[in-house]
Amino acid sequence: MLHSILVQMSRGQKAIILATIDVFLVVFSFVGANSLLSGQVPTYGLLVASVPFLAVMIPVALGLTHYFDLHRTKLIAYELKGVLQTAFMAMMVGLSGVIASVIYGANISVQLFVIASMILLITSAGARLFLREVVIRIYRRGNGLKRVLIYGAGRTGQQLASALLSDIVLSVEGFIDDNPGMQGLTIAGARVHPPSRVEELVEALRIDRIILAMPSASEADKARIARQLSHLACEVHIMPSFAQLLVNQNARTETQPLDFSKLLGRNHLEAELPGVSDAYEGKCVLVTGAGGSIGSELSRQIAMCQPSKLILLDHSERLLYEIQRKLDTIQQSVEIVCILGSICEPKLIERVFREHDIDVVLHAAAYKHLPLLETNDIEGMRNNVIGTRVVAQAARDFGAERFILISSDKAVRPTSVLGVSKRLAEMLVQDLATRSTRTRFSMVRFGNVLGSSGSVIPLFQDQISRGGPVTVTHSDVTRYFMTVSEAVRLVLLAGSFARGGDVFVLDMGKPISIRRIARKLIENSGHTVRDAANPGGDIEILFTGLRPGEKLEEELLIGSDMLTTPHPKILRAQEHHLSELEMANVLQELRRAIDAHDSAAVHVIADRWVERRRVRAMAQIDGDAAGL
């Protein structure tokens, strides 16, 4: 009944009730202060004597209430700011009483108005806070209350709890956190408990939903928590990450149900295209660059397909150890072999193929930091081109079934060493595909993945944590973006479609403004952007100019011919490539330049073969069009 009455009341009616309460409290505070100082019970005469002062104080109170919109502020949104506004109103009401006493020539102590102001502050703020709790309870009873546990008492969890204090649907009953230093503390009125008590708390507190406030947690940590929560009789939701909100423009900021099938190692590929995992199930799979952003996610998703053996190759000891540890946590039924070494070592690569009988190769190893490669072009070419040649040649010589090159949008009409090296890698794989009788060579080309080591997101987050400025190369620069998990899933799907020589291109949606990403990250961190429109903002976005080899916008296609595949987000490009003789000349010239550490020769090779190849392709397209 009370819920229906509240819902039916207009905003004006609620404002009148609050204004009436304020008028009563002004009278009460003045008369009460007078009685406290005189030590007498309020009388009719005291009320009459107070009228001249109240005639000044009440309009001041109503005026300031209207100015701050205190009578229109939703009670469930009345918090610290509202209390401070109420305090200012109470102080000004007391000051107006002092001024009135001077005007009337009344011999009244200032102490009276100070006490009246204090009483007004306490009663007015207290009344609103009391009414807020009453209204929240009425709404919760009418809407059906859900009791919530928040898993993670860090900054995200604390912000979530603060936001839910006045929520009319969700009520925070407690926190769960692994950190012993947090356990036992009280945050936003809720106690922090250890994970060992989660089952007990769900039953004792009648919990309806557990929310994982850990958007940046690793997949291994999420998998560990998923195992702990999967058997509980309550909903389990997760806070969306910034990457999900950025890529999906239609995404809501609400929590989403936790995908247990993904975290607990159940095959996610089968949900999209049944039968696709047959390309990896029971196979011996090699992932190069397994410790990197793309490589580690490839390894994790491949492990879900139940290969007979998963070979992880990386030249970084630390990264290789970390991905091994994560896979041991989430997938213990697959044999995992870690190989520490470089893809540029032919003897090592040959030994790996010989000893493990590799069926599928996912080649993700590459140097990819654009500015670094501009000044280290020899090593960039050695690793990205010669290293790819070593692994691809071994895959063909030892009869692997599939070889999938992870490529980049920077390979399309490249202007950087990174782009040139990736385009040359694509061309040599295309060349090998024409001469391979068993191994099916293919490549998957896509843009940036959010959160990778080469992405702008970690850079911006680091700059924001240090107080800025956030550096963007150009105000109009745009990039294609995709979450790493989606990109890798599409890579694996594309790899299963390969027939030989395929160039797969992922549909990454529309390019996203880097300036917009910077602004959203700053605002998402609780700061404001300092610019001409807001000179008092917290963090400035500083435009530094395009770096050598950097484009304003990237492309995904060299030509215009595209074919569909069984998946709508995977397209097959029709692109020309160098002949066997031309490719042999490229590799011969490149090896000589690398051995001589001749950077000038490397750039000559790029101009001669990559640019010449592009011109020829465009001429061929024009010729075909003319023939029509």
Stockholm file with secondary structure:
# STOCKHOLM 1.0

chainA/1-628         MLHSILVQMSRGQKAIILATIDVFLVVFSFVGANSLLSGQVPTYGLLVASVPFLAVMIPVALGLTHYFDLHRTKLIAYELKGVLQTAFMAMMVGLSGVIASVIYGANISVQLFVIASMILLITSAGARLFLREVVIRIYRRGNGLKRVLIYGAGRTGQQLASALLSDIVLSVEGFIDDNPGMQGLTIAGARVHPPSRVEELVEALRIDRIILAMPSASEADKARIARQLSHLACEVHIMPSFAQLLVNQNARTETQPLDFSKLLGRNHLEAELPGVSDAYEGKCVLVTGAGGSIGSELSRQIAMCQPSKLILLDHSERLLYEIQRKLDTIQQSVEIVCILGSICEPKLIERVFREHDIDVVLHAAAYKHLPLLETNDIEGMRNNVIGTRVVAQAARDFGAERFILISSDKAVRPTSVLGVSKRLAEMLVQDLATRSTRTRFSMVRFGNVLGSSGSVIPLFQDQISRGGPVTVTHSDVTRYFMTVSEAVRLVLLAGSFARGGDVFVLDMGKPISIRRIARKLIENSGHTVRDAANPGGDIEILFTGLRPGEKLEEELLIGSDMLTTPHPKILRAQEHHLSELEMANVLQELRRAIDAHDSAAVHVIADRWVERRRVRAMAQIDGDAAGL
#=GR chainA/1-628 SS CHHHHHHHSCHHHHHHHHHHHHHHHHHHHHHHHHHHHHTCCCCHHHHHHHHHHHHHHHHHHHHHHHHTTTTTSCGGGCCHHHHHHHHHHHHHHHHHHHHHHHHHTCCCCHHHHHHHHHHHHHHHHHHHHHHHHHHHHHHHHHHCCEEEEEECCSHHHHHHHHHHTTCSSEEEEEEECSCTTTTTCEETTEEEECGGGHHHHHHHTTCCEEEECCTTCCHHHHHHHHHHHTTSSSEEEECCCHHHHHHCTTCCSSCEECCHHHHTTCCSHHHHSTTGGGGTTTCEEEEETTTSHHHHHHHHHHHHTCCSEEEEEESCHHHHHHHHHHHHHHCCSSEEEEEESCTTCHHHHHHHHHHHCCCEEEECCCCCCHHHHHHCHHHHHIIIIIHHHHHHHHHHHTTCSEEEEECCGGGSSCCSHHHHHHHHHHHHHHHHHHTCSSCEEEEEECCEEETSTTSHHHHHHHHHHTTCCEEESCTTCEECEEEHHHHHHHHHHHHHHCCSSEEEEECCCSCEEHHHHHHHHHHHTTCCEEBTTBTTCSEEEEECCCCTTCCSSCCSCSSSCEEECSSTTEEEECCCCCCHHHHHHHHHHHHHHHHTTCHHHHHHHIIIIIIHHHHHHHHHHHHHHHHC
#=GC SS_cons         CHHHHHHHSCHHHHHHHHHHHHHHHHHHHHHHHHHHHHTCCCCHHHHHHHHHHHHHHHHHHHHHHHHTTTTTSCGGGCCHHHHHHHHHHHHHHHHHHHHHHHHHTCCCCHHHHHHHHHHHHHHHHHHHHHHHHHHHHHHHHHHCCEEEEEECCSHHHHHHHHHHTTCSSEEEEEEECSCTTTTTCEETTEEEECGGGHHHHHHHTTCCEEEECCTTCCHHHHHHHHHHHTTSSSEEEECCCHHHHHHCTTCCSSCEECCHHHHTTCCSHHHHSTTGGGGTTTCEEEEETTTSHHHHHHHHHHHHTCCSEEEEEESCHHHHHHHHHHHHHHCCSSEEEEEESCTTCHHHHHHHHHHHCCCEEEECCCCCCHHHHHHCHHHHHIIIIIHHHHHHHHHHHTTCSEEEEECCGGGSSCCSHHHHHHHHHHHHHHHHHHTCSSCEEEEEECCEEETSTTSHHHHHHHHHHTTCCEEESCTTCEECEEEHHHHHHHHHHHHHHCCSSEEEEECCCSCEEHHHHHHHHHHHTTCCEEBTTBTTCSEEEEECCCCTTCCSSCCSCSSSCEEECSSTTEEEECCCCCCHHHHHHHHHHHHHHHHTTCHHHHHHHIIIIIIHHHHHHHHHHHHHHHHC
//
